[in-house]
Amino acid sequence: MPLSIDQQAINVYTEHNDVPVGPHVFNDCIFALDDLFLEEAYKKVKTKSDNGRAK
């Protein structure tokens, strides 16, 4: 099961890389993308779980 990204990981990334927007915009975008990824991952796990129960 994937875990959500944390603020510290984003801070470390931005310390070592140039980001094309301000920090608040960058953080909001990263968290939005992370939420989308987690939703898809949970859907896949739930589908596999539901299919396993149906057998």
N, CA, C and O atoms as a CHARMM CRD file, in Angstrom:
* protein
*
  220
    1    1 MET  N      0.84600  -1.17500   0.00000 PROA 1      0.00000
    2    1 MET  CA     0.00000   0.00000   0.00000 PROA 1      0.00000
    3    1 MET  C      0.89300   1.24000   0.00000 PROA 1      0.00000
    4    1 MET  O      1.74600   1.38600   0.87500 PROA 1      0.00000
    5    2 PRO  N      0.70600   2.12100  -0.95900 PROA 2      0.00000
    6    2 PRO  CA     1.51600   3.34000  -0.99700 PROA 2      0.00000
    7    2 PRO  C      1.14600   4.30300   0.13100 PROA 2      0.00000
    8    2 PRO  O      0.00500   4.33900   0.59200 PROA 2      0.00000
    9    3 LEU  N      2.11300   5.05900   0.55000 PROA 3      0.00000
   10    3 LEU  CA     1.90400   6.07200   1.58500 PROA 3      0.00000
   11    3 LEU  C      1.93200   7.45400   0.95400 PROA 3      0.00000
   12    3 LEU  O      2.55300   7.65100  -0.09000 PROA 3      0.00000
   13    4 SER  N      1.26800   8.40000   1.57800 PROA 4      0.00000
   14    4 SER  CA     1.26900   9.76400   1.05000 PROA 4      0.00000
   15    4 SER  C      2.64000  10.40700   1.25600 PROA 4      0.00000
   16    4 SER  O      3.37700  10.06400   2.18000 PROA 4      0.00000
   17    5 ILE  N      2.94900  11.32600   0.38600 PROA 5      0.00000
   18    5 ILE  CA     4.21700  12.05100   0.47600 PROA 5      0.00000
   19    5 ILE  C      4.12500  13.03900   1.63200 PROA 5      0.00000
   20    5 ILE  O      3.05000  13.56800   1.91700 PROA 5      0.00000
   21    6 ASP  N      5.23000  13.28200   2.28600 PROA 6      0.00000
   22    6 ASP  CA     5.19500  14.20300   3.42100 PROA 6      0.00000
   23    6 ASP  C      5.89600  15.52100   3.07700 PROA 6      0.00000
   24    6 ASP  O      6.65900  15.61100   2.11500 PROA 6      0.00000
   25    7 GLN  N      5.61700  16.51900   3.88000 PROA 7      0.00000
   26    7 GLN  CA     6.15800  17.86200   3.65100 PROA 7      0.00000
   27    7 GLN  C      7.67900  17.86800   3.67600 PROA 7      0.00000
   28    7 GLN  O      8.30600  18.59400   2.90500 PROA 7      0.00000
   29    8 GLN  N      8.27500  17.07900   4.54100 PROA 8      0.00000
   30    8 GLN  CA     9.73700  17.03600   4.63600 PROA 8      0.00000
   31    8 GLN  C     10.35900  16.56400   3.32400 PROA 8      0.00000
   32    8 GLN  O     11.38500  17.09500   2.90000 PROA 8      0.00000
   33    9 ALA  N      9.75000  15.58000   2.68400 PROA 9      0.00000
   34    9 ALA  CA    10.27100  15.08400   1.40600 PROA 9      0.00000
   35    9 ALA  C     10.22000  16.17900   0.34000 PROA 9      0.00000
   36    9 ALA  O     11.14300  16.31100  -0.46300 PROA 9      0.00000
   37   10 ILE  N      9.15600  16.95000   0.33400 PROA 10     0.00000
   38   10 ILE  CA     9.03900  18.05500  -0.62400 PROA 10     0.00000
   39   10 ILE  C     10.08400  19.12200  -0.32000 PROA 10     0.00000
   40   10 ILE  O     10.71100  19.65500  -1.23500 PROA 10     0.00000
   41   11 ASN  N     10.27200  19.43500   0.94800 PROA 11     0.00000
   42   11 ASN  CA    11.27000  20.44300   1.32800 PROA 11     0.00000
   43   11 ASN  C     12.66800  20.03300   0.89600 PROA 11     0.00000
   44   11 ASN  O     13.42300  20.85800   0.38100 PROA 11     0.00000
   45   12 VAL  N     13.01900  18.78200   1.09800 PROA 12     0.00000
   46   12 VAL  CA    14.34000  18.29400   0.69000 PROA 12     0.00000
   47   12 VAL  C     14.49300  18.41500  -0.82100 PROA 12     0.00000
   48   12 VAL  O     15.54000  18.83900  -1.31000 PROA 12     0.00000
   49   13 TYR  N     13.45300  18.04300  -1.56000 PROA 13     0.00000
   50   13 TYR  CA    13.50500  18.14400  -3.01700 PROA 13     0.00000
   51   13 TYR  C     13.74000  19.58700  -3.45700 PROA 13     0.00000
   52   13 TYR  O     14.59600  19.85100  -4.30100 PROA 13     0.00000
   53   14 THR  N     12.97700  20.52200  -2.88100 PROA 14     0.00000
   54   14 THR  CA    13.09500  21.91700  -3.30900 PROA 14     0.00000
   55   14 THR  C     14.41700  22.55100  -2.88800 PROA 14     0.00000
   56   14 THR  O     14.86400  23.51800  -3.50500 PROA 14     0.00000
   57   15 GLU  N     15.04100  22.01700  -1.84700 PROA 15     0.00000
   58   15 GLU  CA    16.36000  22.52300  -1.45100 PROA 15     0.00000
   59   15 GLU  C     17.43300  22.16500  -2.47600 PROA 15     0.00000
   60   15 GLU  O     18.41600  22.88700  -2.63600 PROA 15     0.00000
   61   16 HSD  N     17.23600  21.04700  -3.16500 PROA 16     0.00000
   62   16 HSD  CA    18.25300  20.55300  -4.09400 PROA 16     0.00000
   63   16 HSD  C     17.91600  20.79100  -5.56000 PROA 16     0.00000
   64   16 HSD  O     18.74800  20.54000  -6.43200 PROA 16     0.00000
   65   17 ASN  N     16.71500  21.26800  -5.84300 PROA 17     0.00000
   66   17 ASN  CA    16.27700  21.47200  -7.22100 PROA 17     0.00000
   67   17 ASN  C     15.57100  22.81200  -7.35500 PROA 17     0.00000
   68   17 ASN  O     14.91400  23.27700  -6.42400 PROA 17     0.00000
   69   18 ASP  N     15.71100  23.41800  -8.51000 PROA 18     0.00000
   70   18 ASP  CA    14.97600  24.64800  -8.80000 PROA 18     0.00000
   71   18 ASP  C     13.55000  24.28000  -9.17400 PROA 18     0.00000
   72   18 ASP  O     13.32500  23.36400  -9.96500 PROA 18     0.00000
   73   19 VAL  N     12.59100  24.99200  -8.60700 PROA 19     0.00000
   74   19 VAL  CA    11.19400  24.76400  -8.96700 PROA 19     0.00000
   75   19 VAL  C     10.69700  25.98600  -9.73400 PROA 19     0.00000
   76   19 VAL  O     11.07400  27.11400  -9.41900 PROA 19     0.00000
   77   20 PRO  N      9.84500  25.76200 -10.74700 PROA 20     0.00000
   78   20 PRO  CA     9.44100  26.85100 -11.64400 PROA 20     0.00000
   79   20 PRO  C      8.38200  27.79300 -11.08900 PROA 20     0.00000
   80   20 PRO  O      8.02600  28.77300 -11.74300 PROA 20     0.00000
   81   21 VAL  N      7.87200  27.51000  -9.88900 PROA 21     0.00000
   82   21 VAL  CA     6.82200  28.34100  -9.28500 PROA 21     0.00000
   83   21 VAL  C      7.14900  28.56700  -7.81500 PROA 21     0.00000
   84   21 VAL  O      8.11800  28.01800  -7.29000 PROA 21     0.00000
   85   22 GLY  N      6.34300  29.36800  -7.17100 PROA 22     0.00000
   86   22 GLY  CA     6.54200  29.61400  -5.74600 PROA 22     0.00000
   87   22 GLY  C      6.30200  28.36000  -4.91600 PROA 22     0.00000
   88   22 GLY  O      5.65600  27.42000  -5.37800 PROA 22     0.00000
   89   23 PRO  N      6.82000  28.34500  -3.69500 PROA 23     0.00000
   90   23 PRO  CA     6.72100  27.13800  -2.86600 PROA 23     0.00000
   91   23 PRO  C      5.28700  26.70800  -2.54000 PROA 23     0.00000
   92   23 PRO  O      5.00400  25.51100  -2.48000 PROA 23     0.00000
   93   24 HSD  N      4.39000  27.66000  -2.33000 PROA 24     0.00000
   94   24 HSD  CA     3.01000  27.28600  -2.00400 PROA 24     0.00000
   95   24 HSD  C      2.32700  26.62700  -3.19500 PROA 24     0.00000
   96   24 HSD  O      1.61300  25.63700  -3.03500 PROA 24     0.00000
   97   25 VAL  N      2.54400  27.16900  -4.38600 PROA 25     0.00000
   98   25 VAL  CA     1.95900  26.59000  -5.59600 PROA 25     0.00000
   99   25 VAL  C      2.54100  25.20100  -5.83100 PROA 25     0.00000
  100   25 VAL  O      1.80800  24.26000  -6.13600 PROA 25     0.00000
  101   26 PHE  N      3.85600  25.07300  -5.69000 PROA 26     0.00000
  102   26 PHE  CA     4.51500  23.78700  -5.88200 PROA 26     0.00000
  103   26 PHE  C      3.96700  22.74700  -4.90000 PROA 26     0.00000
  104   26 PHE  O      3.63100  21.63200  -5.29900 PROA 26     0.00000
  105   27 ASN  N      3.87900  23.11200  -3.62400 PROA 27     0.00000
  106   27 ASN  CA     3.35100  22.18400  -2.61600 PROA 27     0.00000
  107   27 ASN  C      1.92200  21.76500  -2.93400 PROA 27     0.00000
  108   27 ASN  O      1.58500  20.58400  -2.84700 PROA 27     0.00000
  109   28 ASP  N      1.08100  22.72800  -3.30300 PROA 28     0.00000
  110   28 ASP  CA    -0.30700  22.40600  -3.63200 PROA 28     0.00000
  111   28 ASP  C     -0.38900  21.43200  -4.79900 PROA 28     0.00000
  112   28 ASP  O     -1.18400  20.49200  -4.77300 PROA 28     0.00000
  113   29 CYS  N      0.42600  21.65200  -5.81300 PROA 29     0.00000
  114   29 CYS  CA     0.42700  20.76600  -6.98300 PROA 29     0.00000
  115   29 CYS  C      0.91000  19.36700  -6.62100 PROA 29     0.00000
  116   29 CYS  O      0.31500  18.37400  -7.03900 PROA 29     0.00000
  117   30 ILE  N      1.97600  19.28900  -5.85300 PROA 30     0.00000
  118   30 ILE  CA     2.51000  17.98400  -5.45300 PROA 30     0.00000
  119   30 ILE  C      1.48400  17.22200  -4.62400 PROA 30     0.00000
  120   30 ILE  O      1.27200  16.03100  -4.84900 PROA 30     0.00000
  121   31 PHE  N      0.84900  17.88900  -3.67400 PROA 31     0.00000
  122   31 PHE  CA    -0.14900  17.20800  -2.84900 PROA 31     0.00000
  123   31 PHE  C     -1.37300  16.79600  -3.67100 PROA 31     0.00000
  124   31 PHE  O     -1.94700  15.73600  -3.42100 PROA 31     0.00000
  125   32 ALA  N     -1.77900  17.60900  -4.63900 PROA 32     0.00000
  126   32 ALA  CA    -2.91000  17.24200  -5.49800 PROA 32     0.00000
  127   32 ALA  C     -2.57400  16.00600  -6.33100 PROA 32     0.00000
  128   32 ALA  O     -3.38800  15.08900  -6.44400 PROA 32     0.00000
  129   33 LEU  N     -1.37500  15.98400  -6.91100 PROA 33     0.00000
  130   33 LEU  CA    -0.95400  14.81400  -7.68500 PROA 33     0.00000
  131   33 LEU  C     -0.83500  13.57900  -6.79600 PROA 33     0.00000
  132   33 LEU  O     -1.21700  12.48000  -7.19900 PROA 33     0.00000
  133   34 ASP  N     -0.31600  13.75800  -5.61500 PROA 34     0.00000
  134   34 ASP  CA    -0.18100  12.64300  -4.67900 PROA 34     0.00000
  135   34 ASP  C     -1.55600  12.09000  -4.30200 PROA 34     0.00000
  136   34 ASP  O     -1.73900  10.87500  -4.22700 PROA 34     0.00000
  137   35 ASP  N     -2.51100  12.97300  -4.06900 PROA 35     0.00000
  138   35 ASP  CA    -3.87100  12.53000  -3.74400 PROA 35     0.00000
  139   35 ASP  C     -4.47900  11.72300  -4.89300 PROA 35     0.00000
  140   35 ASP  O     -5.12400  10.70000  -4.66300 PROA 35     0.00000
  141   36 LEU  N     -4.27300  12.18500  -6.12700 PROA 36     0.00000
  142   36 LEU  CA    -4.78400  11.44600  -7.28600 PROA 36     0.00000
  143   36 LEU  C     -4.14800  10.06200  -7.37500 PROA 36     0.00000
  144   36 LEU  O     -4.83600   9.07100  -7.61900 PROA 36     0.00000
  145   37 PHE  N     -2.83400  10.00000  -7.17700 PROA 37     0.00000
  146   37 PHE  CA    -2.13100   8.72200  -7.21500 PROA 37     0.00000
  147   37 PHE  C     -2.66400   7.77600  -6.14100 PROA 37     0.00000
  148   37 PHE  O     -2.91400   6.60000  -6.40800 PROA 37     0.00000
  149   38 LEU  N     -2.83700   8.29500  -4.92600 PROA 38     0.00000
  150   38 LEU  CA    -3.32700   7.45200  -3.83300 PROA 38     0.00000
  151   38 LEU  C     -4.74700   6.95600  -4.09000 PROA 38     0.00000
  152   38 LEU  O     -5.06300   5.80400  -3.79300 PROA 38     0.00000
  153   39 GLU  N     -5.60400   7.81300  -4.63900 PROA 39     0.00000
  154   39 GLU  CA    -6.96800   7.39500  -4.96500 PROA 39     0.00000
  155   39 GLU  C     -6.95200   6.23300  -5.94200 PROA 39     0.00000
  156   39 GLU  O     -7.67200   5.25200  -5.75500 PROA 39     0.00000
  157   40 GLU  N     -6.13000   6.33700  -6.99100 PROA 40     0.00000
  158   40 GLU  CA    -6.03000   5.26200  -7.97800 PROA 40     0.00000
  159   40 GLU  C     -5.47700   3.98700  -7.35200 PROA 40     0.00000
  160   40 GLU  O     -5.96900   2.89300  -7.62800 PROA 40     0.00000
  161   41 ALA  N     -4.47200   4.12200  -6.52600 PROA 41     0.00000
  162   41 ALA  CA    -3.87200   2.95100  -5.87800 PROA 41     0.00000
  163   41 ALA  C     -4.89200   2.26300  -4.97400 PROA 41     0.00000
  164   41 ALA  O     -4.99500   1.03700  -4.98400 PROA 41     0.00000
  165   42 TYR  N     -5.64100   3.03000  -4.19900 PROA 42     0.00000
  166   42 TYR  CA    -6.64300   2.44200  -3.31400 PROA 42     0.00000
  167   42 TYR  C     -7.75600   1.76900  -4.11300 PROA 42     0.00000
  168   42 TYR  O     -8.26200   0.72100  -3.71100 PROA 42     0.00000
  169   43 LYS  N     -8.14300   2.37000  -5.25500 PROA 43     0.00000
  170   43 LYS  CA    -9.15900   1.75000  -6.10700 PROA 43     0.00000
  171   43 LYS  C     -8.67100   0.40200  -6.62000 PROA 43     0.00000
  172   43 LYS  O     -9.42800  -0.56800  -6.63600 PROA 43     0.00000
  173   44 LYS  N     -7.40700   0.33700  -7.04200 PROA 44     0.00000
  174   44 LYS  CA    -6.85500  -0.92300  -7.54900 PROA 44     0.00000
  175   44 LYS  C     -6.81000  -1.97400  -6.45200 PROA 44     0.00000
  176   44 LYS  O     -7.14900  -3.13300  -6.69000 PROA 44     0.00000
  177   45 VAL  N     -6.39800  -1.58600  -5.26500 PROA 45     0.00000
  178   45 VAL  CA    -6.34200  -2.53100  -4.15000 PROA 45     0.00000
  179   45 VAL  C     -7.74700  -3.00600  -3.80300 PROA 45     0.00000
  180   45 VAL  O     -7.95800  -4.19400  -3.56100 PROA 45     0.00000
  181   46 LYS  N     -8.70200  -2.09400  -3.77600 PROA 46     0.00000
  182   46 LYS  CA   -10.07500  -2.45900  -3.44700 PROA 46     0.00000
  183   46 LYS  C    -10.64500  -3.39300  -4.50500 PROA 46     0.00000
  184   46 LYS  O    -11.32900  -4.35900  -4.16800 PROA 46     0.00000
  185   47 THR  N    -10.37500  -3.12200  -5.78200 PROA 47     0.00000
  186   47 THR  CA   -10.86300  -3.97700  -6.85900 PROA 47     0.00000
  187   47 THR  C    -10.28400  -5.37800  -6.72900 PROA 47     0.00000
  188   47 THR  O    -11.00900  -6.36500  -6.86000 PROA 47     0.00000
  189   48 LYS  N     -8.98900  -5.47100  -6.47500 PROA 48     0.00000
  190   48 LYS  CA    -8.36000  -6.78200  -6.29800 PROA 48     0.00000
  191   48 LYS  C     -8.94100  -7.49000  -5.08500 PROA 48     0.00000
  192   48 LYS  O     -9.17400  -8.69800  -5.11500 PROA 48     0.00000
  193   49 SER  N     -9.17100  -6.74300  -4.02800 PROA 49     0.00000
  194   49 SER  CA    -9.73400  -7.31900  -2.80700 PROA 49     0.00000
  195   49 SER  C    -11.15500  -7.82100  -3.05400 PROA 49     0.00000
  196   49 SER  O    -11.51300  -8.91900  -2.63000 PROA 49     0.00000
  197   50 ASP  N    -11.95800  -7.01600  -3.73900 PROA 50     0.00000
  198   50 ASP  CA   -13.33800  -7.40500  -4.03400 PROA 50     0.00000
  199   50 ASP  C    -13.37900  -8.61500  -4.95900 PROA 50     0.00000
  200   50 ASP  O    -14.21700  -9.49900  -4.78000 PROA 50     0.00000
  201   51 ASN  N    -12.48900  -8.66700  -5.94000 PROA 51     0.00000
  202   51 ASN  CA   -12.44200  -9.80500  -6.85700 PROA 51     0.00000
  203   51 ASN  C    -12.01500 -11.07300  -6.12800 PROA 51     0.00000
  204   51 ASN  O    -12.49000 -12.16100  -6.45100 PROA 51     0.00000
  205   52 GLY  N    -11.14200 -10.94600  -5.16500 PROA 52     0.00000
  206   52 GLY  CA   -10.69800 -12.09400  -4.38800 PROA 52     0.00000
  207   52 GLY  C    -11.80600 -12.66700  -3.52100 PROA 52     0.00000
  208   52 GLY  O    -11.86500 -13.87700  -3.30300 PROA 52     0.00000
  209   53 ARG  N    -12.68100 -11.80800  -3.02900 PROA 53     0.00000
  210   53 ARG  CA   -13.79800 -12.26200  -2.18900 PROA 53     0.00000
  211   53 ARG  C    -14.87900 -12.94500  -3.01300 PROA 53     0.00000
  212   53 ARG  O    -15.57100 -13.83600  -2.52100 PROA 53     0.00000
  213   54 ALA  N    -15.02400 -12.52300  -4.27500 PROA 54     0.00000
  214   54 ALA  CA   -16.09400 -13.05600  -5.11500 PROA 54     0.00000
  215   54 ALA  C    -15.83400 -14.50500  -5.51500 PROA 54     0.00000
  216   54 ALA  O    -16.76000 -15.22000  -5.89900 PROA 54     0.00000
  217   55 LYS  N    -14.59600 -14.93300  -5.42800 PROA 55     0.00000
  218   55 LYS  CA   -14.26700 -16.30300  -5.86500 PROA 55     0.00000
  219   55 LYS  C    -14.69200 -17.33200  -4.87600 PROA 55     0.00000
  220   55 LYS  O    -14.48700 -18.52500  -5.09900 PROA 55     0.00000
